């Protein structure tokens, strides 16, 4: 979600800046529009990459914070997982 939002915002921002700069410089409308569309595409891709990295950083931070605040849940869930594996191995050997 963050990646798409960053891509859209950066793409539209680049489109707007390129359009205004091109018109202010007195370039023909066809050139301004083509350059603005290229800026939109390039910065949309850049925004998607930046947003993906930002989402990964936020997810990692939240995962570490959750482990720090609730260590008992992590131990209990890993203990349940190991006991269920041991149970299934015992049933399989019978």
Kinemage of the C-alpha trace (Angstrom):
@kinemage 1
@onewidth
@group {chain A} dominant
@subgroup {mainchain}
@vectorlist {calphas} color= white
{ca unk a 1} P 0.000 0.000 0.000
{ca unk a 2} L 2.798 2.417 0.906
{ca unk a 3} L 4.639 1.564 -2.311
{ca unk a 4} L 1.690 2.421 -4.535
{ca unk a 5} L 1.026 5.626 -2.617
{ca unk a 6} L 4.654 6.763 -2.910
{ca unk a 7} L 4.693 5.902 -6.602
{ca unk a 8} L 1.527 7.840 -7.303
{ca unk a 9} L 2.568 10.886 -5.296
{ca unk a 10} L 6.064 11.109 -6.771
{ca unk a 11} L 4.778 10.496 -10.293
{ca unk a 12} L 2.140 13.210 -10.077
{ca unk a 13} L 4.569 15.606 -8.453
{ca unk a 14} L 7.100 15.059 -11.255
{ca unk a 15} L 4.382 15.482 -13.878
{ca unk a 16} L 3.280 18.776 -12.356
{ca unk a 17} L 6.787 20.154 -11.974
{ca unk a 18} L 7.789 19.151 -15.505
{ca unk a 19} L 4.618 20.671 -16.958
{ca unk a 20} L 4.981 23.979 -15.133
{ca unk a 21} L 8.706 24.226 -15.872
{ca unk a 22} L 8.184 23.436 -19.547
{ca unk a 23} L 5.383 25.942 -19.979
{ca unk a 24} L 7.300 28.601 -18.060
{ca unk a 25} L 10.289 28.085 -20.357
{ca unk a 26} L 8.077 28.617 -23.395
{ca unk a 27} L 8.465 25.132 -24.867
{ca unk a 28} L 5.848 23.844 -27.321
{ca unk a 29} L 2.947 21.980 -25.673
{ca unk a 30} L 3.786 18.689 -27.431
{ca unk a 31} L 7.310 18.683 -26.011
{ca unk a 32} L 6.082 19.684 -22.563
{ca unk a 33} L 3.510 16.908 -22.496
{ca unk a 34} L 5.888 14.212 -23.719
{ca unk a 35} L 8.551 15.207 -21.190
{ca unk a 36} L 5.954 15.395 -18.433
{ca unk a 37} L 4.697 11.904 -19.231
{ca unk a 38} L 8.245 10.529 -19.173
{ca unk a 39} L 8.812 12.210 -15.820
{ca unk a 40} L 5.564 10.687 -14.539
{ca unk a 41} L 6.601 7.170 -15.578
{ca unk a 42} L 10.156 7.404 -14.269
{ca unk a 43} L 9.208 8.892 -10.913
{ca unk a 44} L 6.328 6.472 -10.486
{ca unk a 45} L 8.806 3.593 -10.757
{ca unk a 46} L 11.213 5.365 -8.388
{ca unk a 47} L 8.358 5.918 -5.943
{ca unk a 48} L 7.361 2.260 -6.104
{ca unk a 49} L 10.918 1.217 -5.258
{ca unk a 50} L 11.217 3.734 -2.421
{ca unk a 51} L 7.807 2.725 -1.088
{ca unk a 52} L 8.681 -0.964 -1.155
{ca unk a 53} L 11.871 -0.312 0.796
{ca unk a 54} L 9.980 1.873 3.276
{ca unk a 55} L 7.359 -0.843 3.782
{ca unk a 56} L 10.072 -3.429 4.456
{ca unk a 57} L 11.736 -1.133 7.003
{ca unk a 58} L 8.443 -0.471 8.796
{ca unk a 59} L 7.562 -4.181 8.862
{ca unk a 60} L 10.974 -5.088 10.283
{ca unk a 61} L 10.699 -2.373 12.946
{ca unk a 62} L 7.233 -3.559 13.967
{ca unk a 63} L 8.371 -7.186 14.107
{ca unk a 64} L 11.340 -6.272 16.344
{ca unk a 65} L 9.196 -4.063 18.576
{ca unk a 66} L 6.588 -6.807 18.955
{ca unk a 67} L 9.303 -9.302 19.951
{ca unk a 68} L 10.700 -6.780 22.424
{ca unk a 69} L 7.346 -5.983 24.031
{ca unk a 70} L 5.804 -9.460 24.010
{ca unk a 71} L 8.585 -12.036 24.349
{ca unk a 72} L 6.299 -14.568 26.076
{ca unk a 73} L 4.084 -14.894 23.009
{ca unk a 74} L 7.064 -15.694 20.802
{ca unk a 75} L 8.345 -18.342 23.218
{ca unk a 76} L 4.879 -19.837 23.675
{ca unk a 77} L 4.148 -19.969 19.974
{ca unk a 78} L 7.543 -21.514 19.184
{ca unk a 79} L 7.069 -23.979 22.034
{ca unk a 80} L 3.659 -24.982 20.722
{ca unk a 81} L 5.103 -25.415 17.257
{ca unk a 82} L 7.940 -27.631 18.503
{ca unk a 83} L 5.594 -29.728 20.662
{ca unk a 84} L 3.188 -30.216 17.767
{ca unk a 85} L 6.110 -31.321 15.592
{ca unk a 86} L 7.185 -33.759 18.291
{ca unk a 87} L 3.613 -35.069 18.573
{ca unk a 88} L 3.331 -35.579 14.841
{ca unk a 89} L 6.691 -37.380 14.761
{ca unk a 90} L 5.525 -39.663 17.581
{ca unk a 91} L 2.326 -40.496 15.720
{ca unk a 92} L 4.239 -41.109 12.496
{ca unk a 93} L 6.644 -43.553 14.204
{ca unk a 94} L 3.758 -45.602 15.680
